[in-house]
Amino acid sequence: MAFSPELSVVIFGLLASMSYGSGDFLGGMASKRMSSVAVVVIAHFIGLFLLLALALLSREALPASTDLVWGALAGLGGALGLAGFYRALAVGRMGLNAPVVAVLATAFPIIVAVTTQGVPQPHHLLGFVFGIIALALVSYSGGTLNETRGLGLAVAAAFGFGAFFICISRVESEGVFWPLLAARVTSFTAMLIIARFTRQNVQPTDSGLFRMAAFAGALDVFGNIFFVLAEQSGRLDIAAVLSSLYPAMTVLLARLILNERLSRIQMLGVLTALAAIILISLPAPANA
């Protein structure tokens, strides 16, 4: 049964969000016992070979060189965003920097989509507002506005993540795996360079941590695949907002598996995210 483009972008966007959020949860668990850079390097290494296998097994046609270039630029943006994000959390308050990254990383593709694809329906715009508010609430953990350490890094990280969404959406072919493989090759290489210059040990301390990081990498790959499918099915802004609701999935998994308590602000964020999903999922009027 084929879904309409309006429904497909919602389904794929939510699947991307669930994959990203689950991968972040596993990556966060592994980062408690090993370097976060090492976790990312392992995850990207596994993701690279997973994408290569999917590209070969699916017999997807090799896209034009320009599409591969856009994929590589997307991977570079994602790698720089990730490095900046981790550094911002290390030097500043997570409660301030994490929401800044989440909100701005979503705002950039919204601006591009409105510029290139026109203004969406009013209820979709309201859903975007709810989604951005939900990101800030779910990611918030007690930071205050007068604590600005790492804020510049957070803005730079958001620009990197936003660049990933925007660049990967510029791929003109219907291919999925090869452009994402180009992105993963670039991001993996960039993370290796970062690990080298920061003298980070990327060797896993035991097989259990390696498996955890590997599963995180696989989930991140599927998150990227679902995002590309969402963007190909409909508007970039809808795909970006729905795919970016992954912090809600992460905190829910922490609640279910680790029995971590959700703050009232985070719970309000989860409810706001649900409201955003409902508004974005509503179809456009027949005469629109």
C-alpha positions in Angstrom: 0.0 0.0 0.0 1.5 3.3 -1.1 1.3 6.3 1.1 0.6 9.8 -0.1 3.6 12.2 -0.2 2.1 14.2 2.7 1.9 11.1 4.9 5.2 9.6 3.7 7.2 12.7 4.9 5.6 12.4 8.3 6.2 8.7 8.6 9.8 8.8 7.4 10.5 11.9 9.5 9.3 10.2 12.7 11.2 7.1 11.9 14.3 9.2 11.5 13.6 10.9 14.8 13.2 7.5 16.5 16.4 6.2 15.0 18.5 9.3 15.9 17.1 9.3 19.4 17.8 5.6 20.0 21.3 5.9 18.5 22.0 8.9 20.8 20.9 7.0 23.8 23.2 4.1 23.0 26.0 6.5 22.1 25.5 8.3 25.4 25.6 5.1 27.3 28.9 4.1 25.7 30.3 7.6 26.3 30.0 7.1 30.0 32.8 4.5 29.9 34.9 5.6 27.0 35.8 8.8 25.0 32.9 10.3 23.2 35.2 10.9 20.2 36.0 7.2 20.2 32.3 6.3 20.3 31.7 8.5 17.2 34.7 7.1 15.3 33.5 3.5 15.9 29.9 4.4 15.1 31.0 6.2 11.9 33.3 3.3 11.0 30.4 0.8 11.3 28.1 3.1 9.5 30.4 3.5 6.6 30.5 -0.2 5.9 26.8 -0.6 6.5 26.0 2.1 3.9 28.5 0.5 1.4 26.7 -2.9 1.9 23.3 -1.4 1.4 24.4 0.5 -1.7 25.8 -2.7 -3.3 23.0 -5.0 -2.2 20.3 -2.6 -3.4 22.2 -2.1 -6.7 21.5 1.6 -6.5 22.8 3.4 -9.5 25.8 5.6 -8.8 24.6 9.2 -8.9 26.2 12.2 -10.6 29.4 13.5 -9.2 27.7 16.7 -8.0 25.4 14.6 -5.8 28.4 12.9 -4.3 30.0 16.3 -3.6 26.8 17.5 -1.9 26.9 14.3 0.2 30.5 14.9 1.1 29.8 18.5 2.1 26.9 17.2 4.2 29.2 14.8 6.0 31.7 17.5 6.7 29.0 19.7 8.2 27.8 16.9 10.3 31.3 16.0 11.6 32.1 19.7 12.5 28.7 20.0 14.1 29.2 16.9 16.2 32.7 18.0 17.3 31.5 21.5 18.2 28.5 20.1 20.0 30.6 17.8 22.2 33.0 20.7 23.0 30.2 23.1 23.8 28.8 20.6 26.3 32.2 20.0 27.8 33.1 23.7 28.4 29.6 25.1 29.1 26.2 24.3 30.6 24.3 21.5 28.8 21.1 23.1 29.9 21.8 26.2 27.7 24.0 24.9 24.9 22.0 21.7 24.0 18.7 23.7 23.4 20.6 26.3 21.3 22.0 23.5 19.1 18.7 21.7 18.8 16.6 24.9 17.9 19.1 26.6 15.6 19.9 23.3 13.7 16.2 23.0 12.9 15.7 26.7 12.1 18.3 26.8 9.3 16.6 24.2 7.0 13.2 25.8 7.8 14.6 29.2 6.5 16.0 27.5 3.4 12.8 25.6 2.7 10.6 28.7 3.1 12.9 30.6 0.7 13.0 27.8 -2.0 9.7 26.0 -1.6 7.4 28.8 -0.4 5.6 29.3 2.9 3.9 26.2 4.2 0.3 25.9 5.5 -0.5 27.9 8.6 -1.1 24.8 10.7 2.3 23.5 9.6 3.9 26.7 10.6 2.3 26.4 14.0 3.6 22.8 14.2 7.1 24.1 13.5 6.8 26.6 16.3 5.6 23.8 18.7 8.4 21.6 17.5 11.1 24.2 18.1 9.7 24.9 21.6 9.6 21.1 22.3 13.3 20.8 21.3 14.2 23.6 23.7 12.1 22.1 26.6 13.2 18.5 26.2 16.9 19.4 25.9 16.8 21.9 28.8 18.6 20.8 32.0 19.0 23.9 34.1 21.2 26.3 32.3 20.8 30.0 32.7 21.2 32.8 30.2 24.1 34.5 32.0 26.2 31.3 31.6 27.5 31.8 28.1 30.6 29.6 28.0 30.5 27.5 24.9 27.6 29.4 23.3 29.6 30.3 20.3 30.6 26.6 19.8 26.9 25.7 20.2 25.9 28.1 17.4 28.7 26.7 15.2 27.6 23.2 15.9 24.0 24.1 15.0 25.3 25.5 11.7 27.1 22.3 11.0 24.1 20.1 11.7 21.9 22.5 9.7 24.4 22.3 6.9 24.0 18.5 6.9 20.2 18.7 6.4 20.5 21.4 3.7 23.4 19.9 1.7 21.9 16.4 1.7 18.6 17.8 0.4 20.5 19.3 -2.6 21.1 15.8 -4.0 19.0 15.7 -7.2 19.0 12.0 -7.9 16.6 9.6 -6.1 19.6 7.8 -4.7 19.9 7.3 -1.0 22.8 5.2 -0.1 25.6 6.5 -2.3 25.2 10.2 -1.3 25.0 9.1 2.4 28.1 7.0 1.9 30.0 10.0 0.6 28.8 11.9 3.7 30.0 9.1 6.0 33.4 8.8 4.3 33.9 12.6 4.9 32.6 12.6 8.4 34.6 9.5 9.4 37.8 11.0 8.0 37.1 14.3 9.8 36.5 12.6 13.1 39.8 10.6 12.7 41.6 13.9 12.1 40.0 15.4 15.2 40.9 12.4 17.3 44.4 12.6 16.1 44.9 16.3 16.9 43.2 16.0 20.3 45.2 12.8 21.0 42.0 10.8 21.8 42.3 7.0 22.2 39.7 5.5 19.8 40.3 1.9 20.9 37.3 0.4 22.7 38.0 -0.9 26.2 35.9 -4.0 25.8 33.7 -5.8 23.3 30.4 -4.7 25.0 31.2 -1.1 24.5 32.2 -1.7 20.9 28.9 -3.4 20.2 27.0 -0.5 21.9 28.9 2.1 19.8 28.3 -0.1 16.6 24.6 -0.2 17.2 24.6 3.5 17.7 26.3 3.9 14.4 23.8 1.6 12.6 20.8 3.5 14.1 22.4 6.8 13.0 22.7 5.5 9.5 19.0 4.5 9.4 18.1 7.9 10.8 19.9 9.5 7.9 18.3 7.1 5.4 14.8 7.9 6.8 15.6 11.7 6.7 16.6 11.5 3.0 13.4 9.5 2.3 11.3 12.1 4.2 13.0 15.0 2.3 12.4 13.3 -1.0 8.8 12.7 -0.2 7.9 16.3 0.8 9.1 19.6 2.1 12.5 20.0 3.7 11.2 22.0 6.6 8.7 19.3 7.6 11.3 16.6 7.2 13.8 18.6 9.3 11.4 19.4 12.1 10.1 15.9 12.5 13.5 14.3 12.2 14.9 16.7 14.9 12.5 15.6 17.6 14.9 12.9 18.5 15.8 14.3 22.0 12.3 13.3 23.1 13.0 9.7 22.1 16.3 9.8 24.0 14.8 11.1 27.2 11.9 8.6 27.0 14.4 5.7 26.6 16.3 7.0 29.6 13.1 7.0 31.5 12.1 3.5 30.5 15.5 1.8 30.6 17.5 3.7 33.1 14.5 4.8 35.2 15.7 8.4 35.0 13.0 10.9 36.1 11.8 13.5 33.6 11.7 17.0 34.9 8.4 18.9 34.5 10.0 21.0 31.8 11.1 17.9 29.9 7.6 16.3 30.2 6.1 19.5 28.9 8.5 19.2 26.0 7.4 15.7 25.2 3.7 16.8 25.2 4.6 19.8 23.1 6.4 17.5 20.6 3.2 15.4 20.3 1.2 18.5 19.6 3.7 19.5 16.9 3.5 16.0 15.3 -0.3 16.3 15.1 -0.3 19.7 13.6 2.4 18.8 11.0 0.6 15.6 10.1 -2.7 17.4 9.3 -3.2 17.5 5.5 -3.4 20.8 3.6 -7.0 22.0 2.7 -8.3 20.6 -0.5 -8.4 24.1 -2.1 -4.9 25.0 -1.0 
